[in-house]
Every structure is written in C-alpha cells, then in structure tokens.
Amino acid sequence: MPAIVAGLSVGVLYSMMTKEESALFINGYLYNNVRTSTTPLVELQVFIHDTCKVLFALILVPILVNGLRRINRYEALLRATYADLEDKSLGMLHHMLIMFVAISLLSFVANIIGRAYFDETSWLISIPSILFSMLLFTLGYAGYRQRFSMRDIENDEQMADEAVDESTNISELRTRIEQLMVQERLYLSPNLKIVDLVKQLNTNRNYIYRAINRGKGISFTEYVNGMRIDYAKNLIERYPEMTLAEVALKSGFSSSTSFYRNFKSLTGMGPKDYLDSVKNKSNKTIQNS
C-alpha cells in the first residue's frame, strides 16, 4: 500500500507540474540533490521522495522479521507433517529474503549518495542493477520450481483431522505408532505423510503430533528419517558391496540428496565415510583371523 500510494502521488504531481518545474525537480533534486527555493508542487514532490526514502528503510525491518517468522512456521509445519521435505522446503527463499534486505539497504545508501555521483562513475550503477536483476530472476525461478504450497498442506491437514477419537491415550498411541512403524516398516514408504498414520491408526494429526513431537521431543520428519538411517546403516553393514544410491532407495529416501543430508545430520559423518569404516573393520577382522 505505501508503494501504491507513493507511486500514484508522484505520478499525479508530475502531471500537474509544468516542464520548467519538472526540469527543476529532476536536475536540482534527483541528480544534484540541491534544495533551493522552488514552487509548491516541486517542494511537495521533494517531500514525497524524502518520505519514501525513510519509509523504505523502516519497512525493511518488519519485512525481514515477518518474512523469516512465516518461513520458519512453514518449515516447522512441514517437519511435523512430512517425512520427505524435498521440493517442499522454502530454505532457498529464507536466504533470498536476507539477500533482498541487504541489496535494498545498498539501494537506500545509493539514494542517499545521489544520482550525480553515479553519473560520473557509470560502472558503479551496474552493481545494484546486476544484483537486483539476479535477485528478481532467482525469485522468479524459485517460484516457478516450487510445486508444493500451503494449499497442499491444508488439504493434507483436512484429511488428517477427519477421524477424531477424543478417548485416545497418548502413551498408548505412541506404542501403537512404534509397533506400526517397526512391524510394517512404514518408514520405508517414500513420501510418507502423517496422514498415512492417521488412516491406519484411526486417529487425527494432532494426537500423532503430540505422541511424537511432545513425547519424543522430535518432529515427524526426524522420527521417520531416524528410523530410515538406522535401516540404511544396517544395510551398509550387511551388504557393503551395495551402492549408496541403492541403499538410499531401499531405506525409503526419495533422493540421494536427502539421504546424504540426513545421514550426515544424524550420524555426524557421510554415508561414504560410514561405508569406508565398515570396510576397514571387516578387513581388520579378516587380517586378525
């Protein structure tokens, strides 16, 4: 809204100004930052531009804070609902938001310095131009690639909240979840969602969330991927000749990237290092025997 109001105000004032007033404003204020006695319309135009500079700087703070808060809330909801976060996470936008604020601050500083400085050193104007162009292209590309949205989460949540049993005992539910996961190896299902547990246990998402997140102190994502990594470690120990790509698929991961990232996060080493340690132990055992 501030941008729309400011843009309309500037446009209306430009249409009301004479050619002399427009030239006076552009050459005096915009290019040389000179504030001499002028007409009321020019002074009002200067006031609006100065106000926009201040508002632009002030509005960056709530944009950054609220943007990061919303992204973190979205990521937390993902971890509580899905085992696989590939193509769902907004981690890239998290970094882009910070980059947007940083580039905007540079633009604000450039406005304070004035256009006349950049006219004399034209190569400097290419720096913010290139940065903003890269930012806008990356933002558009990220939006184009993002197939998953909050609407998908809301649809899954609606399905997960259909069956409600108010008499559910959280401790018993936690036991039933563990039995289901271990006995049927549900964690090996690619793209496992919390709604899958809801349907099989005839409960709702909130109860499962409480049983896992509050009972174990971890998210649904961490719970499922922890079991997958334990299964993957067992596969590596039993079949060291198996490729890591095969291990990833057999362990329920939808991509090798997700497998490597979770393995490193949960074990402190990459799957390749773990495989090497298993082979070294095996070789030592053969040599000792």
N, C-alpha and C positions, 0 to 999 in steps of 0.2 A: 504493500500500500504506500509506504513512503516514497518508493521509486516511481510509482504511477502518478502520485500527486505532484512530485517534483518535476517529472517529465512533462506533464500537462501544463504546469505553471510556467516552465521555461519556454515551452512552445507558444503558449498564448502571449507571453511578454514579447517574444521575438516577432510575432505577427503584428503587435501593436507598435513596435519601435520603428523609427524612421531608419533610412540607410545610414545616415550620419551617426545615429545613436548605436546602431548595430556595430558599425566600424569602430566607434569609440570604445564600446564594451569589449569587442574581440581583441583589438590591438592594445588597448590600455590594460584591461584586467586579465584576459585569458593569456595573452602572450608575454606581456611585460610586467604584470602584477602591479600596475600603477593605479592608485586610488585617488584621482583628482576629483574636484567638484564637477558633478555631471547632472544629468536630468533625473527626475524621479524614477522613470522607468529603468534607466541604467542602474541606479542605486538599488532598486528592488531586485533587479536581475543579479547584481553582485551579492545582495543579502541571501537570496535563494541558493546561489552557488556555495557561499560560505557555510550556510546552514547544512547543505547536503554533505559537505566535507566532514563536518562534525558528526552528523547522524550516521554517515557511512562508517566512521571509526567506531562509534559507540555500538552500532548494531552488530559488529563482528563478534563481540563477546557473547551475547545471547545466542547467536547463530552457532558458534562453536560449542558452547555448553549444551544447548538443547539438542544439537545435532549428534554430539557424542553420546548424550544420555539416551536418545532414541535408538541409536545404533546398538549400544550396549544392551538395552532392553530387548531389542530384536534378537541379538545373538544369544542372550540368556534363554529366551523362549525357544530358540532353535535347539539349544543343548538339552532342554527339558522335554523336547518332543521327538527329535530325530536322532538316530544313531549315526547317520552319514550326513555331513554338512557340506559335501561337495556340491557346488553350483547353487547353494542356498545362502552361504555366508556373505555378509557385506563388509568383510575385512578390508577389501580394496577401497571402498568408499570411506572407511574410517581414516585411512591415510590421505585420501584425496581431500577430505574436509579440512584437515590440518594444513595441507598444501594450499588449499583455496584461501584460507585465512592469511597464511604467510604471504602469498602473492598479492592479496588485497592490501595488506599493510605496506608492501612495496609500492603499490599503486598510489596509496594515500600519501606516502612520502614524496613520490614523484609529483603529485598535485601540489603539495606544499612548496616544493622547489620551483615549480612553474614551467610552462611550456618553452619559454625563451631559452632556458638552459639546454633543453634537448634539441632545439633548432640549431644551436651552434655545434652540438656534438650528436649528429643524427644517428650514429651507431648505437647510442645508449637507448634510444626509443625502441630498438629491435628487441632488447632484453625483456621488458614486460610484455611486449607484443607476442614474442615467441612463447613465453611462459604461459600466458593466458590462452593462447591457441592450443598448446599442448594439453592444458588442463581441460578445456572445453571438449577437445577431441577424446581424451581419455574418459571423461564423464559420459559422453555420448556412447562411446564404445562399451563402457561398463554397463550402461543401461540397456544397450542392445543385447549384450550377452546374458543379462540377468533374466532368466526364465522363471525363477521362483520368486514369489512375492508374499506379502502379508495376507493376501486373499487366500492363498493356498493353505497357510497356517490356520486361518479362521475356518476353512472348510473341514480340515482335519480335526480341529478342536470341537466343532459341532458334532462330528461323528463320534468323537471320543467321549462326549458328555451325554450321549443319548441314554446309555444304560446306567442307572443310578441305584445303588443299594445302600441305604442310609445305615444299615446294621453292620457294614464292613468293619472288621477289626484290622487295623493297620499292621500289627505284628503278624497276624495270620496271613494277610495279603502278601507281606514281604516274603514269607516262607513259600507261598504258592508261586510267586514270581520266580524265585530261585529254582524251585522244582521244575517249572515250565522251561526256564532258560537252560538248565543243565540236562534234563531228561530228553527234551526235544531239540536241544541245541538251536533254539530260536535265534540266537545271536549270530548264527551263520547265514541268516537270510539277508541278502543285500537290500539296502534301503529300508531297513526295519524302522517302523514308526511306533510311537507309544499307543496309537490306535489299534495296532495289531495285538498288543497285550490286553487292551480294553475288551476287544471282541472275544478273546479266548478265556478271559477271567471273569467276564460279565460284571465289570465294574466301570468306573469312569476315570478320566485322565487325572483329576485332582487327587484321588486316592493313590493311584500309582505314583504320582509325583511325590506325595508325602512319604510313601513307603520307600522310595529310592533316594530322593534328594534329602529329605529330613532324616530318614532312618540311617542311611549310609554316608551322608554328607557329600555326595557326589551327584552329578547330573546324569540324566538318562544316557546321554552321549558317552560320558566317561564310564558308566556302568557296562554298557554293551561293548564298547571298544576295549575295555579292560579284559573282558572275557575273550574277545577275539584275539588280543595279543597273547594271552596265556595259551590259547589254542595254537597260534602261529609258532610260539616258542617250542611247543611240544612237537609240532610238525618238523621244525628245523632240527630238533634233537633226534627225532626218529628217522627222518629222511633228509640227511644233509646234502644229498645229491639233487634234491628238488630245487628248481629255480625259485628265486624270491617272488617273481611275478605269479607263479603257481601258488605259492604259499599265501600270498595276498588274496587271491581269488577264493581259495579253499577256506580261508579264515573269515570270509564274509565281507571283505572290503570291496567297494565298487571301483576303486582305482589304486594304483601303486603309490600315487602321491599321498593319498590318505593313509595308506598302510605305513609308509616310511615316516610320516609326520607323527602318527600316533605311537608307533613303536619307539621312536626317539624320545617322545614326551613321557611315556610310561616306564621305560626301562633305563633311560639315560644313555643309550647307545643305539646306533642304527642297526637294522636287521643284518646288513653285510658284516658289521663288526661282531654281532652275536653269532652269525654263521661261522666266522673265522675262529671264534673262541671255542665253539663246539668241535670244529675240525681239529684244532690244536689239542684239545683234551683227548679226543679219540686217538690221535697219533701218539700222544704220550702214553696212553693206556696200552697201545699195541707194542710200543718200544719196551715198556716195563715188563710186559708179559713175555 
